[in-house]
Amino acid sequence: MEQYRARRRSIDFRSGQKLGSKDHVIKLDKPHKRPHRMSIEDYEQAPGSVFIREFKAGGKIMVTTIACPKYAPKVELKRLYKSRWHVELDIRHIKDTMGMGVLSCKTPEMVVKEMWVYFLVYNLIRFLMLKSALLADISPRTISFKHCMQLWLSWCQQAAMPDREQNEILFILIAQQTVGKRPGRTEPRALKRRVKPYPLLKQHRHLARAEVLNNGHP
């Protein structure tokens, strides 16, 4: 992970065990006072101290528990950190592409079931992408998730009883749409479009509707 800003300003690479240029291992002791965000059980189970590795690569200060520079040189760790962008994309596919950003169930038990259904469908789509990638001899990450989902939904509506030959055609169509190569991609965590100036609905809809009928819109 990348070092957070408050800690990054106080880093001294001359301390700890030096592994190379701007690369060292330091020891972090457990705080004597339990942080308010931790429960008593988690605080008691935490070790007395941990050894972490801090290094600078590509203008970023990184933190890892992989302390051996021969097993994991800075170049390899930097390449591994770049792949974390797939985590952001995968979460976005589940929430936005598949529509799990807003759940419709009303009880906690049904909400859990609804989420598991989304996760099941997500894994099924990934399975289709994997099968298509194996047949086309390409990496599964090069296939578009949204294209695969849309093609699969359309295929299920049109195909009554798909056979083996039809499935292979589906896999070929899925592998045809690939995503572009965008190394080092960074996106701002900000909204592009202006938010509409409406207040949040903080009460039941029927109460708010009655308020509008009696007193009009604010």
C-alpha positions, 0 to 999 in steps of 0.5 A: 500500500502507499504510505499515508500523508501524515506518516510520509512527512516524518519518514527517515530512510536513515533509520532502521535496517537499510536495504538500499537507496530509500529502502529500509525495514523499521520496527513499529511497537504496539501503542501502550494506550488502546486506540478508540477505534479498536476493540479490547479483543483486537487490541489484546490479540495484536502483536507487541511489534511488527516489522515493515518495509518502507521504500520509494519507487516511482515518486511514491513511498510504499509500505509492505510486510515483504522485507526481503529485497532479493525475493521482492525487489522494488521494481517488482513491488511497484509493478504489483502495486499498479495491479491494484487498480483492478480492485477499483475496477472490480468493485465498480463493476459490482456496484455500478455495472451490475447495479448493486450500488442501491439495494432494494430489500428491506430486512438485513437477512434479505439484504445479505441474500441479495448481495450474495446473488450479485456475487454469484452472478459476478463470478458467473460472468468472470467464469465466462470471461475465463472460458473465452480467454482460454479459447482465444489464448489471451489474458482474462483481464483484456476482456471487457466485463460490461460487454460480456455481461450485456452479451450474456443477457442478450444471449439468454433471452434469445437462445432457448436451449444452447448447445455446445456449438452455440456456447463456443460461438458465445465465447468467441463473441465475448473475446472479440471485445477487449479493453484498451491498455492504459498503464499508470491510469489515475482518476480523481475521486470527484463527481464530474456532473453537478449534483441536483440541489435537492435535500436528502429524504430523511423521513418515510416517503408517505410522511414527506408526501403528506407534508407537501400536500399540507404545506407545499414544497419548501 
